[in-house]
Amino acid sequence: MTGTTTANRNLDLETALCDARSSYVAARPKSQACFEAAKAVMPGGNTRSVLHFGPYPFTVAKGAGARIWDVDGHTYADFLGEYTAGLYGHSNPIIEDAVTHALQNGLTLGGPNAVDAKFAQLMCDRFLAIERLRFCNSGTEANILSLSAARAFTGRTDILVMDRSYHGGVLTFSGDSPLNLPFPIHRATYNNATEVVEKIHELGDTLAAVLVEPMVGAGGAIPGTHEFLQALRDATQATGAMLIFDEVMTSRLTAGGLQGHHQIKPDLATFGKYLGGGLTFGAFGGRADIMDRFDPERADAWGHAGTFNNNILTMTAGHTGLEQVFTPQVADTFFNRGNAFRSTLKAEIDALDLPVQITGLGSMMALHFAQDTPSAPPDSARTPSGLHELIHLDMMERGQFYARRGMMNMSLPMTNDDLDRFRMALTDTLEARAPLVRDTFDQSTA
Ligand SMILES: Cc1ncc(COP(=O)(O)O)c(C=O)c1O
């Protein structure tokens, strides 16, 4: 791939962006044709909003290990990692074998199968809060079901979430999405224990649940402090509201997710992404007295449907991954490896003395254009626009792929060389664009 090495690289952001977009487009004609064709049948050529970025996303032809290829023949180190669902990489042989074997025994079986309860048992063993568990098909569904269960269990109506948090396509709390579920929602600032405790007490016996990620994922890999999470636990216990940890992303951090790491037991927790071993997945669980309301033999049982809840492919891939690949020991080692990688990356970027921050925990991290490390999801309207796009385009030119908004995730098959190459590419890119980063940032905050 050719880099943008023109002499006027750092003249101004608009010129730099025009150059970088032109190079991207010139190198990806087949992806452009796919994008144009897709637009005829899917709005914006897109069926999952987060996959869109300008000028147009490259079309993925295949993946293997920790790499993906586009239809134009470029190879990328995959630090997007399917927004954390790609923990196992694209072709883990143990999971592939298990799924191939399951395929030979038939699909759409329409009954309990040999794997679902074993998988549920593994998850109950792994995650502190999970005494009972149910499977569903996505993280969004897991959050909807646990919020609804919390409302039914408490007989209360209202929900408290953190401002600019993301819990699924109909549970999006950056701005006001007209597609959100019509629950009475209140918002508080992430990591502000005083504010959140006040809100919980103010809402008193109208508050059914607090839904929170123990580390903000989509909003920029911002860890919740222990004090903040403990304050949520204590205040909800005092008022009788349910505390729900959304661990759709963060359960991959340490063997028992962040509930284990902090030794804080929410009433309910939700899961998704990598736990399906690469296939579509969701799960929610927690206290037995709440979850047992789903027992179909009870006269007052809550119904919970979902044709594919225990589909044999997901059950097999997820169970095999958790039992044989992402063992507790591997999970803890990977967490430490991620922390070490992020520390080195951060130290090198700090040395550039730019308004750039790296946040995260373990194998999940994010790049921010900010003077200080954010403690809550930043207001995207106040982030200097164009810088994320420029660095993202530059990194793709170097064969490195991560999320346009700055999220970067490691996957298990990544080698130390992969990590070194990514780190060097990012520091080199930021160094090469340093004057532009500084000027754009200064202008936007002046
Ligand atoms: C924290 C969190 N919760 C829920 C979801 C929704 O999961 P899904 O995309 O599987 O519906 C996501 C997806 O990115 C997420 O990051």
The ligand as an SDF file (V2000), in Angstrom:
LIG
                    3D

 16 16  0  0  0  0  0  0  0  0999 V2000
  -22.3280   -2.9050   25.9200 C   0  0  0  0  0  0  0  0  0  0  0  0
  -23.1890   -3.4560   24.8290 C   0  0  0  0  0  0  0  0  0  0  0  0
  -24.4050   -3.9050   25.1330 N   0  0  0  0  0  0  0  0  0  0  0  0
  -25.2170   -4.4170   24.1930 C   0  0  0  0  0  0  0  0  0  0  0  0
  -24.8210   -4.4810   22.8840 C   0  0  0  0  0  0  0  0  0  0  0  0
  -25.7460   -5.0380   21.8540 C   0  0  0  0  0  0  0  0  0  0  0  0
  -25.3280   -6.3000   21.4580 O   0  0  0  0  0  0  0  0  0  0  0  0
  -25.8110   -6.8930   20.0460 P   0  0  0  0  0  0  0  0  0  0  0  0
  -25.1200   -6.1020   18.9940 O   0  0  0  0  0  0  0  0  0  0  0  0
  -25.4020   -8.3140   20.1100 O   0  0  0  0  0  0  0  0  0  0  0  0
  -27.2900   -6.7090   20.0210 O   0  0  0  0  0  0  0  0  0  0  0  0
  -23.5600   -4.0230   22.5240 C   0  0  0  0  0  0  0  0  0  0  0  0
  -23.1270   -4.0710   21.1200 C   0  0  0  0  0  0  0  0  0  0  0  0
  -22.1600   -3.4950   20.7120 O   0  0  0  0  0  0  0  0  0  0  0  0
  -22.7270   -3.4880   23.5200 C   0  0  0  0  0  0  0  0  0  0  0  0
  -21.5160   -2.9970   23.2290 O   0  0  0  0  0  0  0  0  0  0  0  0
  1  2  1  0
  2  3  1  0
  2 15  2  0
  3  4  2  0
  4  5  1  0
  5  6  1  0
  5 12  2  0
  6  7  1  0
  7  8  1  0
  8  9  2  0
  8 10  1  0
  8 11  1  0
 12 13  1  0
 12 15  1  0
 13 14  2  0
 15 16  1  0
M  END
$$$$
